[in-house]
């Protein structure tokens, strides 16, 4: 099926470049290009695109205000196209909170270089967005292989709190992480996260989560001790995040190896390291996302005795990663996103 895309950007040059990138893809059709919110509203109403690419710095109504109206009045998968500035990154994270599916970084040099440097990234984001489940849409039926995995009430808090919580997420993960971490207490177990996102935006995600949550949220660094009351997000520097040391004294390690499960940093790499280092004192959580990264790692954590949790289909933007883990038998509990923090903190098993 052809994916019909609307490009919204106030720059004629950028509109032309994005259109040229997408015209190279046989399964994507650009149905229109708009210079501002008013023009975009008309095209969305009349042509009902499958995906919208949206510049958040536009004349008149800015991109965030426009995105809020789209999500409220005519929910449509949106990929944010953002500049590589701190302000642009912070605004992009706000857009992901509002309901944008993913983000794409404009080049920080000559814009014409985009045609050579993209390497299919924009098209991949648009394909993922076209499969996204937006909030408010009716959840599809759960396939038979998933029928045995159901949410249960969180057990009473055990005296032996988790030594460490590891979380993996991709498409739709920023919003899911906010919902989960807002329920974490200031003295939560050390928590490590791999979120698939363009590296330019990782620090902005950490800053935003730190503003919203009781624990301290920061970017992980090599050989950094992982302490209670802290949440560590994998940096966007093309390195894998691992946990080493021991359950009593875990620390972060960075590894500049090849991609694993198609990603660097990879959730699988993180989860396998937690299984080896923390074992049955850990909790693994796999959230919304395209593909299967994290499924094998969550199984390794389960086999090591860790508590394992996957986000359910109804609250996932894209059910790929959790579905793959559930199909492997890796998730002891499948829960809606608003219940995951309680399960994790209770060390549900």
C-alpha positions in Angstrom: 0.0 0.0 0.0 1.3 3.4 -0.9 1.8 5.9 2.0 0.4 9.3 1.2 2.5 12.1 2.8 1.9 15.8 3.3 5.0 18.0 3.8 4.6 21.1 6.0 7.6 23.5 6.1 7.9 27.3 5.6 11.1 26.9 3.5 10.5 26.3 -0.2 14.0 24.8 -0.4 13.3 22.3 2.4 9.9 21.4 1.0 11.6 20.6 -2.3 14.4 18.6 -0.7 12.0 16.5 1.4 9.8 15.9 -1.6 12.8 14.8 -3.6 13.9 12.4 -0.9 10.5 10.8 -0.7 10.0 10.5 -4.5 12.8 8.0 -4.5 10.6 5.6 -2.6 8.2 3.4 -4.5 5.8 3.0 -1.6 5.6 6.7 -0.6 3.7 9.4 -2.5 3.9 13.1 -1.7 0.3 14.4 -2.1 1.1 18.0 -1.2 3.4 20.6 0.4 2.2 23.4 2.6 4.0 26.5 3.8 2.0 27.2 6.8 -0.7 25.8 9.2 -3.6 27.3 7.3 -2.6 25.7 4.0 -1.8 22.4 5.8 -5.3 22.3 7.5 -6.9 22.6 4.1 -4.9 19.8 2.6 -5.4 17.5 5.6 -9.2 18.1 5.6 -9.5 17.6 1.8 -6.9 14.8 1.1 -6.6 13.0 4.4 -2.8 12.1 4.3 -1.5 9.0 6.0 1.5 10.9 7.5 2.5 14.5 7.9 6.0 15.8 8.1 5.9 19.0 10.2 8.4 21.9 10.7 7.8 23.3 14.2 9.1 26.8 13.3 6.5 28.3 11.0 4.9 31.8 10.5 1.5 32.4 12.0 0.4 29.4 14.1 3.6 27.6 15.3 4.1 23.9 14.8 3.3 22.9 18.4 -0.1 24.8 18.4 -0.9 23.2 15.0 0.1 19.8 16.2 -2.2 20.1 19.2 -5.1 20.9 17.0 -4.3 18.1 14.6 -4.1 15.6 17.5 -7.4 16.8 18.9 -9.5 17.3 15.8 -8.1 14.8 13.2 -5.4 12.5 14.7 -2.8 11.9 12.0 0.7 10.4 12.4 3.2 13.3 12.4 7.0 13.2 12.0 8.6 16.4 13.3 11.4 17.9 11.1 13.6 19.9 13.4 16.8 22.0 13.3 19.8 20.9 15.3 19.7 23.6 18.0 19.1 23.2 21.7 15.8 25.2 21.3 14.8 23.0 18.3 15.6 19.8 20.2 13.6 20.9 23.3 10.6 21.9 21.2 10.8 18.6 19.3 10.5 16.7 22.6 7.5 18.8 23.5 6.0 17.7 20.1 6.6 14.1 21.0 4.7 14.6 24.2 1.8 16.1 22.4 1.5 13.1 20.0 4.1 13.3 17.2 5.3 9.8 16.4 9.0 10.6 15.7 11.5 13.2 14.8 13.9 13.9 11.9 16.9 16.2 12.2 17.5 18.8 9.5 21.2 19.0 8.5 23.3 21.5 10.5 25.3 22.5 7.4 24.3 23.0 3.7 20.8 21.8 3.3 21.5 20.4 -0.1 23.7 17.8 1.6 20.5 16.2 2.8 20.0 14.4 -0.5 23.3 12.6 0.0 23.3 12.1 3.8 19.8 10.9 4.5 20.4 7.2 3.6 16.7 6.4 3.7 16.2 7.6 7.3 13.2 9.9 6.6 11.4 7.2 4.6 12.0 4.7 7.4 10.5 7.1 9.9 7.5 7.7 7.7 6.9 3.9 7.3 6.9 3.5 11.0 4.6 6.5 11.5 2.1 5.0 9.0 1.8 2.0 11.3 1.4 4.0 14.5 -1.6 3.7 16.7 -2.6 7.2 17.9 -4.2 7.9 21.2 -8.0 7.6 21.1 -8.1 5.0 18.4 -9.7 1.7 19.2 -7.2 -1.0 20.0 -7.1 -3.9 17.6 -7.7 -7.5 18.6 -4.9 -9.4 20.4 -3.6 -12.3 18.4 -4.0 -15.8 19.8 -0.3 -16.1 20.6 -0.7 -13.2 23.0 -3.8 -14.4 24.8 -2.0 -15.9 27.8 -0.2 -12.7 28.7 -2.5 -10.5 30.7 -2.2 -7.6 33.2 -2.7 -8.5 36.9 -2.9 -6.2 39.9 0.6 -5.2 41.1 1.7 -7.3 44.1 2.4 -5.7 47.4 5.8 -4.1 47.6 8.5 -6.6 48.6 11.2 -5.8 51.1 13.9 -6.5 48.5 13.4 -3.8 46.0 14.9 -4.2 42.6 18.6 -3.6 42.4 18.1 -2.1 39.0 15.4 -1.4 36.4 16.2 -1.5 32.7 13.8 -0.1 30.1 13.8 -0.2 26.3 11.6 1.9 24.0 11.4 3.1 20.5 8.5 4.8 18.5 6.2 6.4 21.0 8.6 5.8 23.8 9.1 9.4 25.0 5.5 9.8 25.9 5.4 6.3 27.5 8.6 7.1 29.6 7.0 10.2 30.9 3.9 8.3 32.1 6.1 5.7 33.8 8.8 7.8 35.4 6.3 10.3 36.8 5.2 7.5 39.1 8.8 6.8 40.2 9.7 8.0 43.7 12.7 10.2 44.3 14.6 7.3 45.8 13.8 4.8 43.0 16.2 2.0 42.1 18.9 3.0 39.6 17.2 2.9 36.2 18.8 2.6 32.8 17.0 3.4 29.5 17.7 2.8 25.8 15.3 5.0 23.8 15.7 4.8 20.0 15.8 8.4 19.0 18.1 10.6 16.8 21.2 11.2 18.9 20.8 15.0 18.6 17.6 14.8 20.7 18.8 12.5 23.5 19.9 15.3 25.9 16.6 17.1 25.3 14.7 14.0 26.3 16.7 13.7 29.5 16.2 17.4 30.3 12.5 17.1 29.9 12.2 13.9 31.9 14.3 15.5 34.6 11.9 18.5 34.8 8.8 16.2 35.1 10.0 13.4 37.4 11.0 13.1 41.0 14.3 11.2 40.4 17.2 12.8 38.7 17.3 12.0 35.0 20.6 12.4 33.2 22.6 11.0 30.3 24.7 7.9 31.0 28.5 8.2 30.9 31.3 5.6 30.8 32.2 4.1 34.1 29.5 6.1 35.9 28.2 4.5 39.1 24.5 3.9 38.9 22.8 5.2 42.0 19.4 5.0 43.6 17.2 8.0 42.8 18.8 8.4 39.4 17.6 7.5 35.9 20.2 7.2 33.1 19.4 7.6 29.4 21.7 6.1 26.8 23.5 9.0 25.0 23.0 9.6 21.4 26.6 9.1 20.4 26.4 5.8 18.5 27.6 3.7 21.4 25.9 0.8 23.2 25.0 1.2 26.9 25.8 -1.8 29.2 25.5 -2.4 32.9 28.6 -3.9 34.6 29.9 -4.3 38.1 27.6 -6.0 40.5 24.0 -5.8 41.9 25.3 -3.8 44.9 27.6 -1.5 42.8 26.4 -1.3 39.2 28.0 1.0 36.8 27.5 2.1 33.2 29.8 1.0 30.4 29.8 2.2 26.8 30.7 0.0 23.8 31.3 1.3 20.3 30.6 -1.9 18.4 28.4 -2.7 15.4 24.6 -2.3 15.5 22.7 -5.0 17.2 19.1 -5.8 16.2 19.5 -2.9 13.8 20.3 -0.3 16.5 23.1 1.4 18.3 22.4 1.8 21.2 20.5 -1.4 21.3 18.0 -2.5 23.9 19.2 -6.1 23.4 22.7 -5.2 24.4 21.5 -3.4 27.5 19.2 -6.2 28.6 21.8 -9.0 28.0 24.3 -7.1 30.2 21.7 -6.6 32.9 20.9 -10.4 32.8 24.6 -11.2 33.2 25.4 -8.5 35.9 22.2 -8.1 38.0 20.3 -11.4 37.3 17.3 -12.1 39.4 17.5 -8.8 41.2 16.6 -6.8 38.1 13.4 -5.7 36.4 13.2 -5.5 32.6 10.6 -3.4 30.8 10.0 -3.3 27.1 7.9 -0.5 25.7 6.3 0.6 22.4 8.4 0.4 19.3 8.9 -0.9 15.8 10.8 -4.1 15.2 12.1 -6.6 17.7 15.0 -5.0 19.5 14.9 -6.0 23.2 12.9 -9.2 22.7 15.9 -11.5 22.9 17.4 -9.5 25.7 14.2 -9.6 27.8 14.1 -13.3 27.4 17.7 -13.5 28.7 16.6 -11.4 31.7 13.7 -13.7 32.3 15.9 -16.8 32.1 18.2 -15.2 34.6 15.3 -14.8 37.1 14.6 -11.1 36.5 11.0 -9.8 36.6 10.0 -8.9 33.0 7.2 -6.6 31.8 6.0 -5.6 28.3 3.6 -2.8 27.4 0.3 -3.9 26.1 -1.0 -3.5 22.6 -3.8 -1.0 23.5 -1.4 1.6 24.9 1.5 1.0 22.5 2.0 3.5 19.6 3.6 0.6 17.7 3.3 -2.9 19.2 6.3 -4.5 17.4 8.9 -4.7 20.2 6.5 -5.8 22.9 4.8 -8.3 20.6 8.1 -9.9 19.7 9.0 -10.3 23.4 5.6 -11.8 24.3 5.8 -14.2 21.3 9.1 -15.5 22.8 7.6 -16.0 26.2 9.9 -13.3 27.6 7.3 -11.1 29.4 5.9 -12.4 32.6 3.4 -9.5 32.7 1.8 -7.5 29.9 0.4 -4.2 31.2 -1.0 -0.9 30.1 1.6 1.9 30.3 -0.1 3.5 33.4 0.4 0.3 35.4 4.0 -0.5 34.5 5.7 1.7 37.1 3.7 -0.1 39.9 4.7 -3.5 38.5 8.3 -2.5 38.2 8.7 -0.9 41.6 6.9 -3.9 43.2 9.4 -6.2 41.4 6.5 -8.2 39.9 7.4 -11.6 38.8 
